[in-house]
Amino acid sequence: MTDNIENLILEHLKRFQAGQDRIERELKEIKSRVTTLEATTSTIMQYLAQMSGSIAEQHVRYDNLEDRIQRIERRLELS
């Protein structure tokens, strides 16, 4: 009877260990995927920052062109 109880306990411990091993593998996979998401998010944020800089530069150029056009119009007395 004692052997049966010990075998039953060992079987339960083996199942717990197998479940824990599965959980650890899944956790490693999740950590890897989160790391990939963080890296991708960082890349996207860098790209957006570059785009914002480019847009700001275009606004400055537009403003400069607008100033030049206004000066030309004043010289030609168009406005």
Backbone torsions as a table, in degrees:
resi	resn	phi	psi	omega
1	MET	NA	-41.3	179.8
2	THR	-63.9	-37.4	178.1
3	ASP	-62.8	-39.1	179.0
4	ASN	-63.9	-41.4	179.4
5	ILE	-65.8	-43.6	179.1
6	GLU	-63.5	-42.5	178.0
7	ASN	-63.5	-40.2	178.6
8	LEU	-63.5	-43.7	178.6
9	ILE	-64.0	-43.0	178.3
10	LEU	-62.0	-40.1	178.1
11	GLU	-63.0	-42.3	178.4
12	HIS	-65.1	-42.2	178.7
13	LEU	-63.5	-39.2	177.2
14	LYS	-63.3	-41.0	178.2
15	ARG	-65.6	-42.9	177.5
16	PHE	-60.7	-42.8	-179.8
17	GLN	-64.7	-42.1	178.2
18	ALA	-62.7	-42.8	177.6
19	GLY	-63.4	-41.8	179.0
20	GLN	-65.2	-40.5	177.0
21	ASP	-61.0	-42.4	178.5
22	ARG	-62.6	-44.1	179.9
23	ILE	-63.3	-40.8	179.0
24	GLU	-64.5	-40.4	177.4
25	ARG	-63.5	-44.2	179.7
26	GLU	-65.1	-38.1	178.5
27	LEU	-64.6	-40.1	176.7
28	LYS	-62.0	-41.9	178.6
29	GLU	-63.8	-42.7	179.8
30	ILE	-64.0	-42.4	178.0
31	LYS	-60.7	-41.8	178.9
32	SER	-62.5	-43.7	-179.7
33	ARG	-66.9	-38.2	177.9
34	VAL	-64.7	-41.1	177.8
35	THR	-60.4	-42.7	177.7
36	THR	-62.5	-42.7	178.2
37	LEU	-62.4	-41.0	178.9
38	GLU	-63.6	-42.5	179.2
39	ALA	-64.4	-42.4	178.8
40	THR	-64.6	-42.1	178.3
41	THR	-61.9	-41.2	178.4
42	SER	-61.9	-43.2	178.8
43	THR	-62.9	-42.9	179.1
44	ILE	-63.4	-41.8	-179.9
45	MET	-64.5	-39.2	177.0
46	GLN	-63.6	-42.8	179.1
47	TYR	-62.0	-43.5	179.1
48	LEU	-64.5	-37.6	177.8
49	ALA	-64.0	-41.0	177.7
50	GLN	-64.5	-40.6	178.4
51	MET	-64.2	-40.6	178.9
52	SER	-62.6	-41.6	177.1
53	GLY	-62.2	-42.1	179.1
54	SER	-64.3	-41.5	178.8
55	ILE	-64.4	-42.2	178.5
56	ALA	-62.2	-40.9	178.3
57	GLU	-62.9	-39.8	178.3
58	GLN	-65.5	-36.9	177.3
59	HIS	-64.1	-41.3	178.2
60	VAL	-62.3	-44.2	178.8
61	ARG	-62.8	-41.9	178.8
62	TYR	-61.9	-45.2	178.8
63	ASP	-61.2	-41.3	178.5
64	ASN	-63.6	-42.3	177.4
65	LEU	-63.8	-39.9	178.6
66	GLU	-62.8	-41.6	177.3
67	ASP	-62.6	-42.7	179.8
68	ARG	-63.7	-41.8	179.5
69	ILE	-63.9	-40.8	178.6
70	GLN	-64.0	-40.4	177.6
71	ARG	-64.1	-41.2	179.0
72	ILE	-64.1	-42.6	179.1
73	GLU	-62.8	-40.4	178.4
74	ARG	-65.0	-42.5	179.8
75	ARG	-63.3	-38.5	179.6
76	LEU	-87.3	-0.1	-179.6
77	GLU	55.0	46.5	179.3
78	LEU	-91.3	-17.9	-177.7
79	SER	-121.6	NA	NA
